[in-house]
Each structure stands twice: as C-alpha cells, then as structure tokens.
C-alpha cells in the first residue's frame, strides 16, 4: 500500500523565505525545505492498482500555469492543543480550480469524496505537547509574513509519504505539467 497525495512543490527561493519562519518554538519537529508543498488532494492509503488509476486521472487534468502567493501563518488543531503550524497561501481561483480537478480525479479513481474544506498552506512544523501560549505568540509574530515573490506553478506531482521516527519523507512519483 502507498500513502499518496497530489501537491505543488515549493521552489528553492520560496523555501528559503519559509525557513526564516522556522524559529521561536522549541522543541518542535520543523519540516525540512525539501518537504515544503501545497497539498491539492490527500488520497491516503492506496493499492498499486488504485495508485495507477489516480495517476491516469491526474494525467488528464488540463490547466494553465499560474502564480501563487505565500502569506500569513497559523496553526491546525485545537487552540489548547495545536498540532501543526503553517504558512498560508493567498486566495487563488486557479489554485482552487486545480484542487477541484484533483478531487474529480480522485473520484474517477474510485475514492470517496473529501469532506474537509480546501485550506491551502505549507506545513512548517508538527507539534506535540507544545505550549499553546507559545504557539499563539509565534502566530502573532509570523502572521504578517509575505513571500518576496510569487511561486510560479507550472506543474504538480503525485507524491508518496513514508513515515519514519524522524518524520515523514516524501517521494515524487509522477509529475504533471500545466
């Protein structure tokens, strides 16, 4: 079984800006820059056959390249127990359309519909038992973040996720050009 998701990779220049946000909270598990991405659709555990169906469906997506802007910061989880911190992505009709196309591809591959709203972001760290007041201070200090330049999106990928004791490792399985 493969744990799969579709995502937009974050280029090196944008990643360098995001790494500057990775300070001020300890101890946390900061995401390495090579893991920075914007998830379009999480597919979950899939057999090789379903993975092939997902690949075929994603390959049929047709979209034009576009820019996305990284801005803001926040956390996922309950206010009393945050589980991740992230950099936000500005509203983008092209990004939303691409995420919807990935959702349609998932359904064509036989997966159940995603029930959570699409909230584009780049995960910066995973938290465990972090003081919620410290996380709130980090968000307050980071929420005015704006990337120096937009990220040009000319492709997206199908990734597999491999868990380890040091955090997840993501492997690009396929690339789809816009």
N, C-alpha and C positions, 0 to 999 in steps of 0.2 A: 504494500500500500504506500502511496505517495501522499504527502500533505502539500497541497497546491494552492497557489494564489496568482492572480494577474495583477501586475503593478507597473508603475512608471519608475524607472531608475532616476536617482538624483545625480546630476553631473558633479564633477570634482569641485568646480568653483562654488556651487551652491552648498555642497557638503562641507567645504572649508568654513563657510559662514555659519552653518549649523553647529559645527563642532565648537565654535566660540560660545554657544549657549550651554554647552555641557560642562558646567561648573556650578558650584554653590550648593550642591546637595550631596551629602555623603552619609553613609555608604549607599550607592545605587549601582545598578548594572547599566552603564552607558552603552548605547548601541554603537558599534563601530561604523565609520563612514561608509564602508562597503555595503552595509545593510540598509542604508537610507533609501526609502522608496515611498511612493504614494500607492497604497493598495486600491485597486479598482474593484476587485471581487475576490473574496476568500472562498475557495472551493472546498477546503477541508480534505479529509482522507479520501483517496480515490484509487481504485484499482488501475492497472495498466490500461485496460480496455476503456474505462471511463476517462482516463487521462488522454488517451488518443482522441476520444470524442470531444473533449474540451479543446484540445489542440486544433482539431479540424474546425470547430465552431469559431474559435478565436481568429483563426486564419481568414475567415470570411468577413471579418469586420473591416469596413471601409470608412476612413475618416481622414481629415486633413490635419497636418501638423499645426500646433498651437503653442502659445506660451502660457505658463502658469506662474503665479507669484506666491512666494512663501512669506507668510506674515502672521504675527501673533503667536501665542503659546497658551497651553492649557494642560489639563490632566484628565485622564479617564479614571473612573471608579467613584466610589462614594467620597464625599468631602472629608469624612472622618477616616477613610482608608483608601487613598489614591493608589492606583496600581501601575500607572504609566504617565509619563509627561511627553508632550509633543509640540512640534512647531506646526502652525496652521497653514492652510492653503486658501488663498482668496477665491471667492466665488468665480466660477468659470463655466459658462454654458458648454464649451467644447469638452471640458473635463467631465462634466455631468453626463453629457451625451455618450462619451466613451465608456463611462462606468455603466450606464444603462445598456449599452451594446454588449458589454461583458456579462451583465446579468441575463440578457437574452441568450447569449452563447451558453451560459450555464444551464439554462432551462432546456435548450436544444440538446444538450448533452445528458439530459435526464435528471439534473439536480433540482432539489427543492428551492423555491424562491427565497431570497434573502429577506429577512424580516426587519433587520436593522436599517435605519436611515444611513445613506451615504454621507460620511463625515471625513472628507479628505484631510490628511495630516501626514506628518513624518514623525515616527516614534523616535524620541531621543534617548529614553531610558525606561527601564522597567523597575518598579519599586516593590519593596517587600518590607512592611512594617515601618515605613518612613513616617516621620512626624508630620502630621497634616499641616501644622502651622508653618513648618519649614518649606513645604511644597507650595503653600499659599504665597509665601514671601518670594519663592523662585518665580512663580507665575507673575506676580506683580512686577518683579524686576525684568521679566523677559517678554511680557505681553505686547510691548511696542515694537518687537522685532520686525524688521522688514529686510528681505534679502536685497543685496545691492543690485542684482539684475534678475530678470525673469529666467525661469528654466524653460528651454526650448524642448518641446515634446514632439519628437518625430518617430517615436517607436514606443512600444510597451512590451512586456515579456510575461511568459509563464514561468513561475518560479516554484521550486520545491523548497520545503523547510525541513531542516534536520536539527533535532534537539540535541543538546549536549549539556554537560554540567556547567559550561562556561557561557551558556546562552545559545540562541538559535543561529544556525548558519544557513544562508540562503544560496541556492544554486539556480542560475538562469538555465532553463531547459529549452526555451524557444523564444525567438524574437519576432515581433510582428511590426512591420513598417507602416507608418501612416502616409 
